[in-house]
Amino acid sequence: MSATTFGILCGVLALGATIPGDARVARLAKEVRAKGWIVYSARTERGDWDLFLMRPDGSEQRNISTTPAFSELGGRFSPDGKKLLYRRIPKNSRINHDVWGAMGELIVANADGTGATVYGNAGEFPWASWSPDGKQLACLTKTGIEMCDFATKKVLRKLDRKGIYQQLFWSPDGQWLTGTANHYGESWTVVRMNASTGEVNPLAKFQNCTPDWSPDSKRLIYSSRPAHQEEPDGGKLARSVGQSPGYGWTQLWIVDGDGRRNSLVYGEDSRHIYGGALSPDGRYVVFTRSSVDGGLGIGDKGAPMALMRLEDAPTIGGESKALRKLFPHTKDGPVLPLPDGWEPHWTYAAVQEKK
Amino acid sequence: MTRSRSFGLGLALALVTFSCAKRGDSGVDEQVTTLGTIEVTAKLVEIRDPFPPNDLYNYAYVLKYKVLAVDRGKVDGDEILVAHYNPLKPRSSAQDEFSGKVGGRLDRFRAGDVHRMALEAPLDNFWMGGVVDKYFDQKGVRYWAVWTNLKTD
């Protein structure tokens, strides 16, 4: 048995949503294998974080930012899949799950990691997000949301940030922005902002974050840790990972842009699900499954990633007695285990092999 | 005098001295009179709910004050809403890599206490992170506490 096969088998066993050796997982892997590339951050043996590319089935992994003095994080493909935006921080800086978009320098590179250039100095262009045509960047600063011309770096216009404080992302149709905000007294509210008028509507209040867009800009995927989660084991599981009983587990949800209809995508009692990113056709979702909150995994070493079909939502992983009680009609579709990582992002564009 | 009695007397003297110093604290120091653009002496009206835990996330928590004196700059009205960063911590150790300059000689927040504070406004220009604002239905400026001292005189 190869190391890769063994790793994936271990992942399948841990996921528990699927039967070990489940042919459905193998079919899913085959189905997504040629569907572009996923960029993600992962901890290397040297202890720094680098950017990696892989096929959506976890094959063809390769490090595209081998810089021992720095850590690279939060890679995002440009809408045409030709470029990457990411942050670069000194190797010994600790990544913060909530402020990473404002940490270190903003780097622009080709999608295969070549041609990396410093676009902005430390702290500049925080939470930079591509416009649909790749000609502008939206940045989240303390004094507002700035839309900058990508070529000249000039601020073209500015909006009040209306309480948004992290994870700003511009919708694929250019009409909306999303982010995590303080909204009517609730922090950790995922909101949608009209990119022209600055008007904001809340999508999910109380303990939500890491929103990202569906390709049609009509829905958003986000992480949520609902209140009052039942703990059938009296908090034993929580305590085993140093978590306070009653804290709860973070789940992946999807919501319409007007906030009226939201539904569970994936949940697993014992895991915090973060970094949800949809495939460019909106059929699949990749995410991370961290046993500790914050998304970076135990010891900040990254968390196992996983991939599923959106049509299989809701799917519940592991035993998850409490969650299964709440969602008795879970589909429990196949969930493809992927390597440890953080903040994955997906393109269907062809990414050239690094020479 | 035995060694333990002399130690006890010394301790008592130290406590009396300390408590007198606290009682007579004007709250004025170099930082509170120079940091920020506004300086007020104000009474903390209430703490509506327990502060949220700070084991994983650090918040700014909005508190209501009755203004007793405006020592520098200008505020809107005689009741103001002030956001304090990570209020579970003494002000002297509240500052971290995300907060910007924050500090002071206040150890803990108690309703009814009077604080001498150096402030900035509006809050959004100085803190980009979670805010717990139990007064969200009240319009008006949210101030950002840069430096907070207890006033006891």
HADDOCK unambig.tbl for C-alpha pairs under 7 A between the chains (distance, minus, plus):
assign (segid A and resid 142 and name CA) (segid B and resid 124 and name CA) 6.12 0.50 0.50
assign (segid A and resid 142 and name CA) (segid B and resid 125 and name CA) 5.06 0.50 0.50
assign (segid A and resid 142 and name CA) (segid B and resid 126 and name CA) 6.65 0.50 0.50
assign (segid A and resid 142 and name CA) (segid B and resid 127 and name CA) 6.87 0.50 0.50
assign (segid A and resid 142 and name CA) (segid B and resid 128 and name CA) 5.74 0.50 0.50
assign (segid A and resid 143 and name CA) (segid B and resid 124 and name CA) 6.80 0.50 0.50
assign (segid A and resid 143 and name CA) (segid B and resid 125 and name CA) 5.11 0.50 0.50
assign (segid A and resid 165 and name CA) (segid B and resid 128 and name CA) 5.05 0.50 0.50
assign (segid A and resid 165 and name CA) (segid B and resid 129 and name CA) 5.15 0.50 0.50
assign (segid A and resid 182 and name CA) (segid B and resid 130 and name CA) 6.31 0.50 0.50
assign (segid A and resid 182 and name CA) (segid B and resid 131 and name CA) 6.14 0.50 0.50
assign (segid A and resid 184 and name CA) (segid B and resid 136 and name CA) 5.35 0.50 0.50
assign (segid A and resid 185 and name CA) (segid B and resid 132 and name CA) 6.10 0.50 0.50
assign (segid A and resid 185 and name CA) (segid B and resid 133 and name CA) 4.78 0.50 0.50
assign (segid A and resid 185 and name CA) (segid B and resid 134 and name CA) 5.90 0.50 0.50
assign (segid A and resid 185 and name CA) (segid B and resid 136 and name CA) 4.87 0.50 0.50
assign (segid A and resid 186 and name CA) (segid B and resid 132 and name CA) 6.63 0.50 0.50
assign (segid A and resid 187 and name CA) (segid B and resid 130 and name CA) 5.30 0.50 0.50
assign (segid A and resid 187 and name CA) (segid B and resid 131 and name CA) 5.78 0.50 0.50
assign (segid A and resid 187 and name CA) (segid B and resid 132 and name CA) 6.34 0.50 0.50
assign (segid A and resid 188 and name CA) (segid B and resid 130 and name CA) 6.92 0.50 0.50
